[in-house]
Amino acid sequence: MILKLNNVNKILTNWLDSLSKGKYEPLIKVWSGPKGTRRHLYKGIKSGRTHHFLSDGEKRLGIVRDSLPETVDYFEQYPLYV
C-alpha cells in the first residue's frame, strides 16, 4: 500500500509542478480510462489545446463552454481536494 501511495504522491507532485509553471495537462487522460466507454478528444478553439473528455456529457459541456463568448479557457478532469 505504501508503494501505491508513493506513486500517487509522485503523480500529483509532478502534475502540480507543471500546473504551477502555467502548463495544464489533464490529470486523467482519455487513454488511461476504461476501454469499453465512450471517450473523446476535442481540439479547443479558444485554448488551442486538446481536451480529454471521458463521457458524452463532458464533451457536450466542453463544446458549449468553448462557444460562450465570456469563456477564455476551461480545464477538464481537474481534481477536487475534499
N, C-alpha and C positions, 0 to 999 in steps of 0.2 A: 504494500500500500504506500509506503514511503517513496518508492521509486516513481509511482504514478503521480503522486502529489508533487514531487520534484519536477517531473516532466511538465505538469500543468503550470507550475510556477515559472518555469523557463519559457514556455509558450507565451504566457501572459506578460512576462517581463519584456520579451522581445517585441511583442505587439505594442505595449505601452511605450517602449523606446521609439519605435517607428512612428507612433502617433504623436509623440512629443516633438518629433522633427518635422511634423506637418505632412507626413505621408500616411494616408489612410489605406489600410488593407482590411477587408472583412475578416473577422475572426474565424468564421465558419465559411469555408469555400464550398462551391457547388459540388465539386468532385469529391469532397470528404463526407457528404451526406449519404443517406440511404440510396441504394442503386435503383430501387423499384418505384421511386417517387418522381413527380414532375418537377424538374429544376430548370432554371432559366438563367442565361447570361444576357445582360442588356447593356448596350453601349449608351451611356448617359450623354445627352446633348449638351447640357449646361456644365456638367462636371468634367466631361471628356474622359472618363474612366469607365471600366467595365463593372457593372453592379452584379452581385451574386444573389439571386432570389431563390428561395427554397420551396416556394409554392406559387400557385396561380394568383392568389390574393396579394402576396407581396409584389408580384410583377405588376399587377393592375395598379396598386397603390404607388409603385415607383414611377409608372408612366404618368399617372395623374400628377404626382409631385413634380415631375420633370416638366410638365406642361403649364404649371402655375407660374404666372409672371413674377410673384414675390419670392419664389424659390431660387436660392443661389446654389446650394449643394445639399445633398442629403446622404445619410450614412445608413446602410443596411447591416444587419447582423451585429449591432452594437451591444456588447454585454452590459447588463444592468447589475450593479452590485447591491445586494439586499442584505 
